[in-house]
Amino acid sequence: MAEMTEIQERPATTPLLSVTEAAATKIKQLLAEETEVEVLRVAIQGGGCSGFQYGLGFDTGAAEGDFEFEQHGVTVVVDPFSAPYLRGAEVDYVDSIQAAGFAVNNPNAVASCGCGHSFQVADEDASEGSAGGGCGSGCAH
């Protein structure tokens, strides 16, 4: 009798970050207007109303230790500090009657500023007044 082999599923891994086609199109357009830059750097910086804020900018390339990947023809780099906070996030470009710009849809954010530029994660100690996402009109992000 033939021996049966058990098939095991590979555990699904959450991608570090994804870039939508709309974001990639806008990034390529902006890169074409710049000189001496080749990659989009996505980072997390301390600050903003809710504790962290996103940093998107162009760079000459990856630094030592950076995570680097390509999606829709755009090379993206993420530093090792930012990577855990961005795991599974999506960079999109929105162009509507209300707003135009890049948006980061981040499943790790448990609270965000009303303007959407800063956020808080679960393991961060919530400071008084920031958990409600109450970005006032004087928000400096």
Secondary structure, 3 states (H helix, E strand, C coil): CCCCCCCCCCCCCCCCEEECHHHHHHHHHHHHHCCCCCEEEEEEEECCCCCEEEEEEEECCCCCCCEEEEECCEEEEECCCCHHHHCCEEEEEEECCCCEEEEEECCCEEEECCCCCEEEECCCCCCCCCCCCCCCCCCCC
